Amino acid sequence: MTKTNENVAIQFFKGKNEKDHPEIRLFRDLDGKKGKAIYKFFSPTTITLENFESVKKMYLIDSEGELSTKKIDLYILEDKVKEVKSTYNWNSEKEFDRFMRFASRYANFLSNH
């Protein structure tokens, strides 16, 4: 696992931190237990035409460990990976709280870089 100063990263390939900062949107069910975060990367730095078929997961890494998702959509246009959309789902308040701790650490990391 690649570590940053704050030990926070998003990776599509283990050991390679994604440097593009995603647009992130959160959605929760009315009961507040289930929901999802949709990450959109418009200029991914680690995914290329040569390696996009090897992308299996998005890893959200922080000091507590890692979260991951296999829900990844790649949009290719004019021989370029144009956009990467990845969805992380949670199914309980505990999972949501864990995700929000990662999200807070990642936001703090971005505001310091």
Secondary structure, 3 states (H helix, E strand, C coil): CCCCCCCCEEEEECCEECCCCCEEEEEECCCCCCEEEEEEECCCCCCCCCCHHHCCCEEEEECCEEEEECCEEEEEECCEEEEEEEEEEECCHHHHHHHHHHHHHHHHHHHCC
